[in-house]
């Protein structure tokens, strides 16, 4: 994928990619297994797991269903990421105010 396209993706995409990949590996599924369960091409599963693509809601729901997880479980990773970013921003603000 061209760097300019990846740079335009939201910062949460790699976080979601990590969550989905970790769940797949915990279930000992291959990317091919997941592709067969979802009807999504293996190459697209790989792009999703690398964080090279932001999934549509439809794709996210299909992948989560195949992994036996609720989409809200995957979104929990994003919530933690956003909270950490907000905390870092608050700490930076406190340092600048001193």
Secondary structure, DSSP 8 states (H G I E B T S, - for coil): --HHHHHTS-TTHHHHHHHHHHHHHHTT--HHHHHHHHT--HHHHHHHHHTSS---HHHHHHHHHHTT--HHHHHHHHHHHHHHHHHHHHHHHHHHH-
